[in-house]
Amino acid sequence: MTIISKFTSSSVAKPFVLKVATMLIGMLLFSCNKEEQKTTAEEVSERPNIILIMADDLGFSDLGCYGGEIETPNLDWLAGNGLRFTQFYNTSRCCPTRASLLTGLYNHQAGIGHMTTETGKDGYRGHLVETSVTLAEVLKESGYHTGMVGKWHVSNTVVQDTPEKQMAWLNHQTSHPKFSPLDQYPVNRGFEKYYGNIWGVVDFFDPFSLVNGTEPVTEVPENYYHTDAINDTASAYIKEFSKEDKPFFLYVAHTAPHWPLHALPEDIAKYEETYKVGWDVIRESRYKRLVNNGILDSTKYKLTPRWKNDLAWDDNPDKEWDARAMAVHAAMIDRMDQGIGRIIKTLQETGEMDNTLIVFLSDNGASPEDCMRYGPGFDRPGQTRDGEEIAYPVNKDVMPGPQTSFASIGQRWANVANTPFSYWKMESYEGGIHTPMIAHWPKGITAEKGSISTQIGHVMDFMATFADVGEAAYPSTFNGNQITPLQGKSLKAVFEGKQRDGHPVLFNEHEGGRYVRTPEWKLVKLDGNTPWALYEIDGDRSETNDVSEQHPEVVQELDSMWQDWAMANHVLPKP
């Protein structure tokens, strides 16, 4: 006879027996609930953390792991233990790429067909429209912590009503509470935490439009350097998020190496002699490493002629200045990599490394801009906070590097940075839209370590990828708004070493420049007035042989496809 059956033999014991039985059943149910809760927690913790790191105006071949001479040991380590892509596309400029990356849509669908000015036209609202959702909004809804550091640049810019007031603001002589409408700030588009610059251009030593959440940061510490602040704040967010048993998404949006050329003296010193050999030597050595290291196939990727190769380096009257400019560009990338090393160390110290998907890329090709000719105004200061004049050395008479100089690398070095391609930022040719892309995830990438993928990808694929690995649902409605259907496709199959069902066709438009690309063909033009050029892109990936005259029927077919896409996706009519 069991204890319970023995007690039930008397009516006196029945109340006690019922009480004991109830307790035993309750304990059993509690134990089951605990097991269920534990399982649920384990399931949640199995979803990876996601860190998306974006550089600004980084060239295709700048990184060591993409053939460059710049020291990037931490990004090289991620590449060597992860996966590199050779056919990954952006949308050719800062804010359009960020709009596409954040929403999983073509940038015009997300409202940023050009820059950040509100025009009233659907594709050109200058901010992320309400019919789009951000990566942070989607992942936060599924239980992720969400944080962002760095450059936002996807909201309308608030400007002062006179140039004088604007300049005083840029020079930190006055302050104003808003850099864009507050409802367009990162913390109102799904990010729990945000520290960074709302606008695009910054003084790296004393950034304009710097905010913490929504509060303007009116002063920075002595010896402040924005690249360090971005990386170190990212590390702090990781430490905070890792205390809870839930995954996190962190968007690290660097401003380096976008102009102005600002770097720390000790970093510049490392490259003092490097670029004195000139454009041709650096470009050719990069190309050799790209080929010899198996990153690019020389039969498909020819080295295009150097831009404006009529001027030999030895005949360049400004070679001292030009060598210094590229040294500062390299120093800015080196410093960014150093901080990424600290992010990696933080992940290792918190035990988060193995189940964290890290993705690194650039928002467009290197910039050809001569920012010296822009001069002060709009987003460019004229003085430091202390009243020192900032030089815009049109004649290359003031060396780049310190806070008191506002300069950029220019066309010839941009061409080198984008080796082996032609053109650069803003253009739909490969030099503008081709981005280095690294993915690292010890627990989730089962493709061979250090392998190179030639599969075609696009920045709009991150939404589909992160939703896939993070088990998050892309919504049809959000906050009462109908959401534009997702355009990107998941990269998870590529991570697993499989062939994915990719994009049958890709499109782009920026400032009249445009392309349409299939796996076999690419139709491209510089602006609305120049004729189309046609390339057999599967075998001519550097766009060296225009075959438009030989294949007019292909030109016509692809042009028709581009026109249909442009009308359907708010590209046309343009403002």
N, C-alpha and C positions, 0 to 999 in steps of 0.2 A: 504494500500500500504506500502511495506517495504521500508526501507531507500534506499537499493540498487535499487529497481524497480523504486522509485521516481526519483532518480538521472538519471537513464537510459532513462527517458522520453525526455531528451534533448541531442542532439549530442555533445554539448559543454562539458557535464559532463562525457561523456564516458571514456576519458583517466583517469580521476580521479577515476571513479568507478572501472576500470580495475586494477588500482594501489592498491586500498583498497582491492579488492577481492584477488589479488595476495598476499597481506600481510596477510590476514586472512587465506588463504590456507597454506601459508608458516608457520604461527604460529601453525596451526593445525598439519602440518607435523612434525614441530620441537617438538611439544608436544608428538606426537606419537613416534618419535625417542627417546625422553627422556624416555618414558615409556618402550620402547624396551631395551634401555641401562640399565635402572634400573632393569628390569627383568633379563637381562643377568648378571648383577653384583650380584643380589640376588642369581641367580642360581650358580654362581661361589662361592659365600660365603657359600652356603649350603654344598659344598664339604668339608669334614673334613680336618683339619690339621692332620698330621701324625708324631708321634715321636716314633722312634724305638731305644730302649735302650738295649745295649748288655753288659753283664758282661763277664769277661775273666777268665775261670777256676773256676767258681762258682759251688759248689756241688749241687745236686738235693735237699738236705734237709738243706741247709745253711740258707735260709731265714726263718723268723718267721712264715710267712704264709704257709710255706712248712715243718713245724715241727721243725725248728731250734731254738736254744736258743739265737742266735744273734739278737740284737735289730735292726729291720728294720721297724719301724712304718709307714714310707711313702709308701714303697712297700706293706706292709700289708693293708694299706688304699686303695691302688689301687685294690688289690685283693678282699677286702671286698666289694668294690663298683663296681667290674667288674667281670671278669671271669678267672678262673684258669684251666690250662690244665694238665692232668696227663699222657698223652701219646703223648708228642711232642718230635720230634727228630731233632738232629743236625747231623753233619757228622764226629764227634769225635775229631776234632782238630781245632786250631785257624783259619788259613788261608783257609783251605778247607770249613769250615762252612761259613766264611765270603763271599767266592766266590759264594756259593750256595744261601745264603741269599740275596746277592746284585743282582743276575741275574735271579732267578727263575728257575735255571737249576741244574742238578747234578754237583758237583764241577769239575769233569773231563771234562764235556762239556764246562765249563767256563774257562778251561785251568789250573786249580790248583788241580792236582791229588795228589800232595804231598806238597811241600813247595814252596819257591820263587826262585828256581834255574831254569834257562832256559835250557831245555834239547833238544829242537828242536822237541820233540814228541807232538802231538796235545793235549793230556790230561795232559801234564806235562810241560807247557810253563812257569809256575811260575808267571804269571800275567793274568789279565782278558783279554781274547782274543777278537779280533775284531768281532767275530761272536756272541758275547753276548752284551746285553745292561744292564745298571745298573738301579736300582730303581730311582736314581736321573735323569738319562737321560729320562726315560719314563715319570716321573711325571713333569719334567721341560717342556717337549714338550707339555704337556696338561695345562700349565699355573701355575704350582706350583713354589714358591720359594724353593730353595734347599740348605741345609747347612749340614755340617758334623763337628763333633769334636771327637778327640780321635784316636784310633788305626786303621790304614788302612790295612797294612799287606797283600795286594793282588797285589804287584808289585815286579818286579825283584830287588834284592838288589845290589847296587853298592858297591864294596869293594876296598880297597886300595891294591897296588901291593906287599906290604910286611907286615908281621905281626906287625912289629914295627910301621909302618905308620898307620895301622889299630888301634893299641892300642892308639896311640897319638890322633887319631880322637875320639875314644870312651871316652877317658879321657878329652875331650874338650880342649886339648892342641894345636890342629890345627883345622881348619875348611875347609870344601869342599862344593861346591854349590849344589850337587845333592846326594840324598840318594837312588834314583832309577831314571830311565828315566822319564823326566818331563811329557811326554805324557801319562804316567801311573798314575800320581798323581790324587787325587780326583777331583780337579778343572778342569781336562781335561777328567773326566768321569761323567760329569753332575752336579757336585756340584758347586754352585755359590761361596760359602764361605767354607773355611776349616781351622781348627786349630787343630794340633795334631801330633802324631808320625807316620811316614811312616813305620818304622820297627816294630817288635813285642815286644821285651823285652825293658823295660825302668827302669832306676833309677828314682824312683818316686819323688825325690827331685831335680833332674837335668837331665831331660830326653835327651837321644840321639835321633837323627833323628826328632827333633821337627821343624815343619814348620808352617808358616802362609801363606796360599795360596800355593805359590811355594818357598817363601823366607825362608831360614833357620833362626831359632830363635837362635841366638848365645849366648844369656845370658838370665837367668830368674831372677825374683826379689828374694830378700831375703825372706826366709820362704815360698818358692814355694812348693806346693804339687800338683802333677799332677791330682789326682782325683778331687780336688777342682777346678783346672783350667778348666778341661773338663766340669764339671757341670755349672760353672759360665759363661763360654763362651757360652754354650748352652742357658742359660737364656738371655744373651745379644743378641744372634741371634733371640730368640723369640720376644724380645722387638722390635728389628729392623723390623723383618718380619711382625709383627702384625700391623704396621703403615699403611700397604697397604691392600686394599680390595681384597686380593687373598690368597688362602691357602698356607701353607708351609709344606715341608717335612724336618725333622731333624733327622739325624742319629747320635746317641750318643754312641760311641764305647769305653767303658771303658777298661782300662788295669788292673783294680782291679778285683779279688784278685790274679792275676798271680804273680808268683815269679819275683823278689826278695821280701821277706817279709819286706816291708817298711811301717811304719805307724807312726802317731803322738802319742807322749807319753800320752796325755790325753785320747786318744781313746783306747790305749793298757791297760791303768789302769782300765778301766771298766771291763775287762775280765781277770784280773790278777789271780783271784782265780778260775775262771769258769772251766778250763780244768785240774785242779789238781786232779780231781776225776778219770780221765783216759778214755781210748778209749771205754771200754765196757759200762760204765755208760752213757756217752754222746750218744752213738749209740742206746742203748736200749730206752733211754728217747725220742730221736727223733722219733724212730719207734712208740712208744706209742702215741705220739702226732699226727703223720701222720694218725694213725688208729682212735684214739679217736675223732679227728676233722673232720673225714669223708673225708679226702683227698685220702686215699688209703683203699681198701678193703683187710682185713687181710687174707681172704680165697684165694685171687689171688696174693697178694704181701707178700710172706713169707720173714722174716728177714734172709738173707743169713748168713752163718758162717763168723765171723770176719776174715779179712785177717791176716795170720800169727798169729793166736790166741794162739800159743805156748808160747808167751811171755806175762805174766800177767803184768798189770800196776805196781803193787807193786814190781815186780822184775826188772822193767825197770831202768837201771842205769842212763838213761838220762831223767828221767821224768820231772825234772825242766826245761830243755831246750825244751822238747817236748810240755809241757804245755804252755810255752811262745810262741812257734812257732804258735800253734793254736790260742792263744790269739791275735797275730798280724794278722793272717788271718781274725779273726772275726772283729778286729779293721778296717781293710781295707774295709770290706763289710759295716760295720756301717758308716764309713765316706762317702762311695759311696751313701748310703741311705740318709744321711743328705743332700747331694747336690741334690739328686732327689727331696727331699722336697722343696728345693729352686726353682727347675724347676716347680713343681706343683704350688707354690706360685706365680711365674711369670705368669703362665697361668691364674690363678685366677685374678690377678691384671690387666691383659690386656684384660680380658673378653673372653679369648679363650678356657677356660677349657671345657665347655659343648660340643663343637664340635671339640674336639681333640681326635683322637685315639692314645692312648699310649700303646705300646707293650714293654714288658720287658722279656728277656730270657738270657741264658748263651750260650756260643759258644761250650762248651763241658763239660764233667764231671770234677770234681776236679782233679788236677794233682798229679801223684805219684812221679814225678821226684825228684831226689836228685841233685839239681842244684849246690850244693857245690862241687860236684865231677867234674863238667864241668870246673871250673876254669875260669880265664879271657881269653877273645878271641872272635872273630867274632862279637857278639853283647853284650858282657859282659865286663864292664870296670875293670881296675886293680887299679885305683886311682880315688879320687874325683877331681874336678876341682882345688882344692887348694893343691893337692898333697898328701892327706892322703891315706894310703894304705887301700884297701877294702879287708876284710877277707872273705874267702870261708871256713867256719868252718866244715870241713869234720868230725872232732872229736867232734863237738858240744861243743866247748870250748869258742865260742864267741856268745853272745845272739843275736837273730834276732830282727829287728825293726829299728835300725838307718841306715843311709846312708852308713856307713862303714862296713856293714855286708850284704852278699849276700847268702840268704838261702831260703829253701822251706819246706813245711810241710811233704813231704814224703808219702810212701805208706799207712801206717796204718791210719793216719789222713785223707788221701784222701778217703780211704774206709769208714770212718765215715761220711765225708762230702757227700758221695753219698748214704747214707742210703736210702733204704734197699738193694741196688743193689751190685753186684760184679763188680770188675774192675773199670776203670777210663778213663780219657783222653787218646786218641790214639787208644782205643780198640772199637770193634763193639759190645761188650756186653753192656747191658743196662746201666751200670755205666759210660760208655764212651759217649753214644749217647743220653741219656735221659736228657732233659732239663726242668727246671721249666719255665713255660710260663704264663705270666699274660697279659690280655687285658682289657683296661679301656676306655670307650667312652660313656659318659652319654647320648648323643643324639642318638647314633647308636646301642649300645648293649641293646637289649630288653630281652635277657635271664635274668633269675632271678639274682638280685644282689648277689654277693658273691658265685655264683654257681660254680660247678666244672664239667668240661667237660672231659669225657673219650674218646672222639673221637680222632682218630689218625691224627696228623698233622706233618708237616716237615718244616724246615726253607725255603725251596724253595717255600712254599706256600705264602710267603709275597708278592712276585711280583704280583701274581694273585689277592691277597686280596686287595692290595693297588691300583692296577689298577681298580679293581671292585668298591671300595668305592670312589675312586678319579675320576671315569669316564675317565680313561686314556686308550689309546689303546696300547697294546703290538705290536711292529712293526714286519713285516716280513723282512724288510730291514732297515738299519740305517747307515748313512754316507757312502752309497755305498756298504755296506756289507750285505750279506745274513745272517739273524739272526736265530740261532737255535730255533726251536719251544719251547714255554713255557712248562715246565714240572710240575710246581706247580698248585695247585687248590685253589680256593678262600675259605676263612674261614668265609665269610659274613653270610652264613646260620647258622653256629655255633653261631655267635654273636647274631643271632635272635632266638636262642633256638631251631633251627631245626636240623634235621639229614641231613648232607650234603652227596653228592656223593664223597666219599674220594678216596684215593689211594688203588687200589686192591692189589698192591704189592709195597714194598720199597726195595732199595738196598743200599749197602755201600761197600767201599774199602778204606783202608788206611794202608800203609806199610805191605801189604799182609794180614792183618786182613780184615774180610768181613762178611756181612750178607745178607740174603734175608728174608723178612718178609711179610707174608700175614696176614689177620685178625686172622687166626687160628694157624699158624705155624711160627716159626723162626728158620732158619738154620744159624749157626754162627761158626766162627773159629778165633783163635788168630793170625795166620799167614799162609803163604802158605804151611808150612810143617806139621802143626797139623791137625788131622782129624776134620771133621765137627761134631758139636753137634747140636741136634735137640730138640726144646722145643715146647710144646703145649702152645704157648704164650698167648692165650686168657685166660687160667686159671692158667698159671705159669709165671707170668710177672716178677718174680725175677730170672728166669732161674735156678731153683733148681733141676730139674729132667730131665736129658738127656735121650730122648727116641729114639735115632738114631738107636739103635740095634733092637728095636721093629718095626720100620717103615722104612726099607731100601728103599722102593718104594717112600716114600715122600722125603727122602734125595736125591735120584736120580733125581726126578722131579725138586726139588728146585735148586739143583746144576746145572742142565741143564739150568734152567731159569737164574741163576746168570751168567753162562758162556755166554749166548746169550746177556745179558745186557752188560757185560764187553766188549765184542767184538764190540758192536754197539755204545758204548759211550766213546771210547778212553781210557778205563781202561787197556786193554791189546792190544798189548804187552807193558809191563812196561819197562822203560829205564834200 
